[in-house]
């Protein structure tokens, strides 16, 4: 994933300084980042707060680029893309546009935006709940182009809880899932939004695509719905990211088609996917031409939070609406090593050999997960509202948001 990102950035003539957290999931889109200088523990009242400020409604995560933060929020019937000074939280620019709720749009668990901005070179790309994609000059906030995906691709899947796919870059394209006949997945030119390719006949699902490398071959992994969407049969699919050619599919049916969590990839060729409700997880051995299911189990059911793989174990917060214990699952066998209620439902990143955890009740923790169990090193309650957004780390600075505010923390020694 990192190699593909670097190639994409180099292909459009970037400066040497790359964004620290350029997209959903961080530099490698797996919620893991190299980090040094992080403190081994925090004071009793939590890490040092650098600043905090109100934001608007939304769950969009924070992209970080050399002193600037990019995210999205909602106010009234408008969505807003915003750039903030990472040092003090002051606004550098923002762009507001109308995004009224469509009839029947279910926002009982909080309005979006859900997708995370994507930074490529001197541009930042955002997409809101109505699948309107914007390209901005990241420095000035000047709108460069916009594309209404639902309008431009008739028959696209209108997501019942709002469009949520975080865009992905590959070579000189931006890739998004969309759904519909002939354009289940699309790739656009980042310079002008022109269509590079569109492929396949599946309906869309809430998850975002990821890139994996299989025996030297790049593959694009996507959660979709089988057939034309009428069957509502969840599917995990592998595509050629150069042209959208379908390489393989495997069923993964989920209640209400809510495949949300990002799949997890390992260098041993094992792909782990997980969904909440009655579905659970399954591990697939991926090759250049197909997949073989290694196991399936409903023990770990990751809803809309993160999963991280360390060695042979994947760690995730298992559950939908109710208790969501942290679990450790052997990715090769499906055996649950442990299940502990150490946090409410949680998102986390892995940095410097530790897990930085944000739970839905507003707690922020430093923890260690291993096959032997979960150890909470430090914990503090710092957020006031529903926190379903994964944090972002740049150097030793952590940026966290809940549904209505954003906080910057110093995690260094």
C-alpha positions as CSV (number, residue, x, y, z in Angstrom):
1,X,0.0,0.0,0.0
2,X,2.8,2.4,0.9
3,X,4.6,1.7,-2.3
4,X,1.5,2.3,-4.4
5,X,0.9,5.6,-2.6
6,X,4.5,6.8,-3.2
7,X,4.3,5.9,-6.8
8,X,1.0,7.8,-7.2
9,X,2.5,10.8,-5.5
10,X,5.7,10.8,-7.5
11,X,3.7,10.4,-10.8
12,X,2.2,13.9,-10.3
13,X,5.5,15.6,-9.4
14,X,5.4,16.0,-5.6
15,X,7.8,17.7,-3.3
16,X,9.8,15.4,-1.0
17,X,7.7,16.0,2.1
18,X,4.9,13.5,2.2
19,X,1.8,13.8,4.4
20,X,2.1,12.0,7.7
21,X,-1.5,10.7,7.6
22,X,-2.7,11.2,4.0
23,X,-5.9,9.1,4.0
24,X,-8.2,6.8,5.9
25,X,-6.2,4.4,7.9
26,X,-2.9,6.3,7.6
27,X,0.0,6.0,5.2
28,X,-0.5,2.3,4.7
29,X,-4.3,2.3,5.1
30,X,-4.0,-0.2,7.9
31,X,-4.1,2.0,11.0
32,X,-0.4,1.2,11.7
33,X,2.4,3.8,11.6
34,X,6.1,3.9,12.4
35,X,6.6,6.1,15.4
36,X,9.4,7.1,17.7
37,X,9.6,9.4,20.7
38,X,6.3,8.3,22.2
39,X,6.0,8.3,26.0
40,X,5.8,4.8,27.5
41,X,2.9,6.0,29.7
42,X,0.8,9.1,30.4
43,X,0.0,11.1,33.5
44,X,-3.1,10.2,35.5
45,X,-5.1,13.0,33.8
46,X,-4.0,11.9,30.3
47,X,-1.5,13.3,27.8
48,X,-0.9,17.0,27.4
49,X,-3.7,18.7,25.6
50,X,-2.3,21.1,23.0
51,X,-5.7,22.6,22.0
52,X,-9.3,21.7,21.5
53,X,-12.1,23.3,19.5
54,X,-15.7,22.6,18.5
55,X,-16.3,21.2,15.1
56,X,-19.6,20.1,13.5
57,X,-21.4,16.8,13.3
58,X,-19.7,14.0,11.5
59,X,-17.4,11.0,11.7
60,X,-14.9,11.9,9.0
61,X,-11.3,11.1,10.2
62,X,-8.4,13.6,10.1
63,X,-5.8,13.7,7.3
64,X,-2.5,15.3,8.4
65,X,-0.1,17.0,6.0
66,X,3.0,19.0,7.3
67,X,1.2,21.2,9.8
68,X,-2.3,21.2,8.4
69,X,-5.3,19.0,9.3
70,X,-8.1,18.2,6.9
71,X,-11.5,16.8,7.8
72,X,-15.2,17.3,7.2
73,X,-18.2,18.2,9.3
74,X,-21.9,19.1,8.9
75,X,-23.8,22.2,10.0
76,X,-27.5,22.5,9.3
77,X,-28.1,21.3,5.7
78,X,-24.5,22.0,4.6
79,X,-21.4,19.9,4.6
80,X,-18.0,21.6,5.2
81,X,-14.5,20.6,4.1
82,X,-12.1,22.3,6.5
83,X,-8.3,22.8,6.9
84,X,-7.0,23.6,10.3
85,X,-3.6,24.8,11.6
86,X,-2.2,21.7,13.4
87,X,-0.4,23.9,15.9
88,X,-3.4,25.7,17.3
89,X,-6.6,24.4,15.6
90,X,-7.3,27.7,13.9
91,X,-9.1,27.5,10.6
92,X,-6.9,28.0,7.5
93,X,-9.8,27.6,5.1
94,X,-13.2,26.0,4.7
95,X,-15.6,25.3,1.9
96,X,-19.3,24.8,2.6
97,X,-21.9,23.4,0.2
98,X,-25.5,22.2,0.4
99,X,-26.1,18.5,1.2
100,X,-29.7,18.2,2.3
101,X,-30.8,14.8,3.6
102,X,-32.4,12.7,0.9
103,X,-35.9,11.2,1.7
104,X,-35.4,8.0,3.7
105,X,-31.8,8.7,4.6
106,X,-31.3,7.0,8.0
107,X,-29.2,9.3,10.3
108,X,-30.5,8.1,13.7
109,X,-26.9,7.3,14.7
110,X,-25.6,10.7,13.8
111,X,-25.2,12.6,10.6
112,X,-22.1,12.2,8.4
113,X,-19.9,13.1,6.6
114,X,-18.4,9.6,7.0
115,X,-15.5,9.6,4.5
116,X,-12.0,10.8,5.2
117,X,-10.2,13.3,3.0
118,X,-7.4,12.1,0.6
119,X,-4.2,14.1,0.1
120,X,-2.3,13.8,-3.2
121,X,0.4,16.3,-3.9
122,X,-1.0,19.9,-3.6
123,X,-4.6,18.7,-3.6
124,X,-7.0,17.3,-1.1
125,X,-10.1,15.4,-2.1
126,X,-13.3,15.0,-0.1
127,X,-16.6,13.2,-0.6
128,X,-19.8,13.6,1.4
129,X,-22.9,11.7,2.2
130,X,-24.5,12.4,-1.2
131,X,-21.4,11.1,-3.0
132,X,-20.3,14.6,-4.2
133,X,-16.6,14.6,-4.7
134,X,-14.6,17.8,-4.4
135,X,-11.0,18.6,-5.3
136,X,-9.3,21.5,-3.6
137,X,-6.0,23.2,-3.7
138,X,-4.8,22.1,-0.2
139,X,-3.1,25.4,0.5
140,X,-5.7,27.9,-0.4
141,X,-8.9,25.9,-0.4
142,X,-9.7,26.9,-4.0
143,X,-12.2,24.5,-5.5
144,X,-10.6,22.9,-8.6
145,X,-13.4,20.6,-9.7
146,X,-16.4,18.7,-8.4
147,X,-18.2,15.6,-9.5
148,X,-21.6,14.4,-8.4
149,X,-21.1,10.6,-8.5
150,X,-24.8,9.7,-8.1
151,X,-25.7,12.1,-11.0
152,X,-22.8,11.2,-13.3
153,X,-23.3,7.5,-12.9
154,X,-27.0,6.6,-13.1
155,X,-28.0,3.5,-11.1
156,X,-25.3,3.9,-8.5
157,X,-26.2,2.6,-5.1
158,X,-27.6,5.4,-3.0
159,X,-26.4,4.5,0.5
160,X,-29.2,4.5,3.1
161,X,-27.0,6.0,5.8
162,X,-25.0,8.3,3.6
163,X,-22.1,7.6,1.2
164,X,-19.1,6.5,3.3
165,X,-16.3,5.3,0.9
166,X,-13.0,7.0,1.7
167,X,-11.2,7.6,-1.6
168,X,-8.0,5.6,-2.4
169,X,-5.1,6.6,-4.7
170,X,-3.4,4.1,-7.1
171,X,-0.9,5.3,-9.6
172,X,-2.5,8.3,-11.2
173,X,-6.1,7.6,-10.2
174,X,-8.6,8.0,-7.4
175,X,-10.6,4.9,-6.7
176,X,-14.0,4.7,-5.1
177,X,-16.7,2.1,-4.8
178,X,-20.1,3.3,-6.2
179,X,-22.3,0.4,-7.2
180,X,-24.5,0.0,-10.3
181,X,-24.3,-1.7,-13.7
182,X,-20.9,-1.2,-15.2
183,X,-19.6,1.1,-12.4
184,X,-19.5,-0.8,-9.2
185,X,-16.0,0.5,-8.8
186,X,-14.6,3.6,-10.6
187,X,-11.2,5.2,-11.1
188,X,-10.9,9.0,-11.8
189,X,-8.2,11.2,-13.0
190,X,-7.1,13.4,-10.0
191,X,-6.3,16.3,-12.2
192,X,-9.8,16.9,-13.5
193,X,-12.1,14.1,-12.3
194,X,-12.4,12.5,-15.7
195,X,-13.2,8.8,-15.8
196,X,-10.3,6.5,-16.2
197,X,-12.2,3.2,-15.9
198,X,-15.4,1.9,-14.5
199,X,-16.2,-1.8,-14.0
200,X,-18.5,-4.5,-12.7
201,X,-22.1,-4.8,-11.9
202,X,-22.4,-5.0,-8.1
203,X,-24.2,-2.8,-5.7
204,X,-22.2,-0.8,-3.1
205,X,-21.6,-1.4,0.6
206,X,-20.3,1.1,3.3
207,X,-16.7,-0.1,3.5
208,X,-13.8,1.5,1.7
209,X,-11.3,-0.3,-0.7
210,X,-7.8,-1.4,0.1
211,X,-4.8,-2.3,-1.9
212,X,-2.9,-5.6,-1.4
213,X,0.0,-7.2,-3.1
214,X,-0.3,-10.9,-4.0
215,X,2.9,-12.5,-5.2
216,X,4.0,-9.2,-6.8
217,X,0.6,-8.5,-8.2
218,X,-1.4,-5.4,-7.1
219,X,-5.0,-6.2,-6.2
220,X,-7.9,-4.0,-5.1
221,X,-10.1,-5.5,-2.4
222,X,-13.6,-4.2,-2.1
223,X,-16.8,-5.0,-0.2
224,X,-19.8,-5.1,-2.6
225,X,-23.2,-6.6,-3.0
226,X,-23.8,-9.5,-5.3
227,X,-25.7,-9.3,-8.6
228,X,-27.5,-6.0,-9.4
229,X,-28.2,-5.2,-5.7
230,X,-31.6,-6.8,-5.7
231,X,-30.2,-10.0,-4.1
232,X,-28.5,-8.1,-1.3
233,X,-25.8,-10.8,-1.0
234,X,-22.6,-9.4,0.5
235,X,-19.5,-10.1,-1.6
236,X,-15.8,-9.5,-1.0
237,X,-14.1,-9.0,-4.4
238,X,-10.6,-8.7,-5.8
239,X,-10.0,-6.5,-8.8
240,X,-7.1,-5.3,-11.0
241,X,-6.6,-1.7,-9.9
242,X,-5.3,-0.8,-13.3
243,X,-8.6,-1.5,-15.1
244,X,-11.2,-2.9,-12.7
245,X,-11.0,-6.4,-14.1
246,X,-12.6,-8.9,-11.7
247,X,-10.1,-11.4,-10.4
248,X,-12.1,-13.2,-7.7
249,X,-15.2,-13.0,-5.4
250,X,-16.2,-14.7,-2.2
251,X,-19.6,-14.4,-0.4
252,X,-19.8,-12.5,2.9
253,X,-23.4,-11.8,3.6
254,X,-24.2,-9.3,6.3
255,X,-27.5,-8.1,7.8
256,X,-28.7,-4.9,6.1
257,X,-25.6,-5.2,3.9
258,X,-23.6,-3.3,6.5
259,X,-20.1,-4.5,5.6
260,X,-18.2,-1.5,7.1
261,X,-14.8,-2.4,8.6
262,X,-11.7,-2.3,6.5
263,X,-10.3,-5.7,5.6
264,X,-6.9,-6.7,7.0
265,X,-4.1,-8.1,4.9
266,X,-1.0,-10.0,5.8
267,X,2.2,-10.8,4.0
268,X,1.3,-14.5,4.2
269,X,-1.5,-13.9,1.7
270,X,-4.3,-14.1,4.3
271,X,-7.1,-11.6,4.1
272,X,-9.4,-11.2,7.1
273,X,-12.8,-9.6,6.8
274,X,-15.3,-9.0,9.6
275,X,-18.8,-7.6,10.0
276,X,-21.1,-7.1,12.9
277,X,-24.6,-8.5,13.6
278,X,-24.8,-12.2,12.8
279,X,-22.0,-12.5,10.3
280,X,-18.7,-12.4,12.0
281,X,-15.3,-13.0,10.4
282,X,-13.7,-15.1,7.7
283,X,-10.1,-15.6,6.6
284,X,-9.3,-16.0,2.9
285,X,-6.1,-17.3,1.3
286,X,-5.7,-15.0,-1.7
287,X,-3.7,-15.9,-4.9
288,X,-3.4,-14.1,-8.2
289,X,-6.5,-15.8,-9.6
290,X,-8.7,-16.7,-6.7
291,X,-9.3,-17.4,-3.0
292,X,-9.8,-20.3,-0.6
293,X,-11.6,-19.9,2.7
294,X,-9.5,-21.0,5.6
295,X,-12.2,-20.5,8.3
296,X,-15.3,-18.6,9.2
297,X,-16.7,-17.8,12.6
298,X,-19.2,-15.4,14.2
299,X,-17.2,-15.0,17.4
300,X,-15.5,-11.7,16.3
301,X,-17.9,-9.3,14.7
302,X,-16.3,-5.9,14.0
303,X,-18.9,-3.3,13.3
304,X,-17.4,0.1,12.1
305,X,-14.2,0.2,14.0
306,X,-10.6,-0.7,13.3
307,X,-8.8,-4.0,13.2
308,X,-5.0,-4.4,13.4
309,X,-2.9,-7.5,12.7
310,X,0.3,-8.1,14.7
311,X,2.0,-11.5,13.9
312,X,-0.6,-14.2,13.7
313,X,-3.2,-12.3,15.6
314,X,-5.9,-9.8,14.7
315,X,-7.2,-7.5,17.4
316,X,-10.6,-5.9,17.1
317,X,-13.6,-4.6,19.1
318,X,-16.3,-7.1,18.6
319,X,-20.0,-6.2,18.8
320,X,-22.6,-3.8,17.3
321,X,-25.0,-2.0,19.6
322,X,-24.2,-3.3,23.1
323,X,-21.1,-4.7,24.7
324,X,-18.1,-4.8,22.3
325,X,-15.3,-6.6,24.0
326,X,-11.8,-6.5,22.6
327,X,-10.8,-9.8,21.1
328,X,-7.6,-11.5,19.8
329,X,-8.2,-14.0,17.0
330,X,-5.6,-16.3,15.4
331,X,-5.8,-15.3,11.7
332,X,-4.7,-18.7,10.5
333,X,-7.1,-20.8,12.6
334,X,-9.9,-18.6,13.7
335,X,-9.3,-19.5,17.4
336,X,-10.2,-16.8,19.8
337,X,-7.2,-16.4,22.1
338,X,-9.0,-14.0,24.5
339,X,-12.0,-11.8,24.9
340,X,-11.9,-9.0,27.4
341,X,-14.2,-6.0,28.2
342,X,-11.4,-3.6,28.6
343,X,-13.1,-0.8,26.6
344,X,-16.4,0.2,25.2
345,X,-16.5,-0.1,21.4
346,X,-13.2,1.2,20.3
347,X,-11.1,2.4,17.4
348,X,-7.4,2.3,17.6
349,X,-4.1,2.7,15.9
350,X,-0.8,0.8,16.4
351,X,2.3,3.0,16.9
352,X,5.6,2.6,18.6
353,X,4.8,-0.9,19.8
354,X,1.6,0.2,21.6
355,X,-2.1,0.7,20.8
356,X,-3.6,4.1,21.1
357,X,-7.3,3.5,21.7
358,X,-10.3,5.9,21.4
359,X,-13.5,4.4,22.8
360,X,-17.1,5.5,22.0
361,X,-17.6,6.9,25.5
362,X,-14.7,9.4,25.0
363,X,-11.9,7.5,26.7
364,X,-8.4,7.7,25.3
365,X,-6.0,4.9,26.3
366,X,-2.5,3.6,25.8
367,X,-2.5,-0.2,25.8
368,X,-0.6,-3.3,24.9
369,X,-2.3,-6.2,23.1
370,X,-0.6,-9.6,22.7
371,X,-1.7,-13.2,22.6
372,X,-1.4,-13.2,26.4
373,X,-4.0,-10.6,26.8
374,X,-4.8,-6.8,27.0
375,X,-2.9,-4.5,29.3
376,X,-4.1,-0.9,29.8
377,X,-1.1,1.2,30.5
378,X,-2.8,4.6,30.8
379,X,-6.3,5.9,30.4
380,X,-8.1,9.2,30.6
381,X,-11.6,10.6,29.7
382,X,-11.0,13.5,27.3
383,X,-14.0,13.6,24.9
384,X,-17.6,14.5,25.7
385,X,-19.6,13.2,22.7
386,X,-20.0,9.9,20.8
387,X,-16.5,9.0,19.5
388,X,-16.6,6.6,16.6
389,X,-13.7,8.0,14.6
390,X,-10.2,6.5,14.5
391,X,-7.4,8.9,15.7
392,X,-4.6,10.2,13.5
393,X,-0.9,10.4,14.5
394,X,1.8,12.8,13.1
395,X,5.1,12.5,14.8
396,X,4.2,12.6,18.5
397,X,1.0,14.6,18.0
398,X,-2.3,12.8,18.2
399,X,-5.5,14.3,16.6
400,X,-8.8,13.0,17.8
401,X,-12.4,13.9,17.2
402,X,-15.7,13.0,18.5
403,X,-19.1,13.8,17.0
404,X,-18.8,17.5,17.8
405,X,-15.3,18.5,18.6
406,X,-11.6,17.9,17.8
407,X,-8.6,17.7,20.2
408,X,-4.8,17.7,19.7
409,X,-2.6,15.8,22.2
410,X,1.1,15.6,22.7
411,X,2.2,11.9,23.2
412,X,5.9,12.5,23.2
413,X,8.4,11.9,26.0
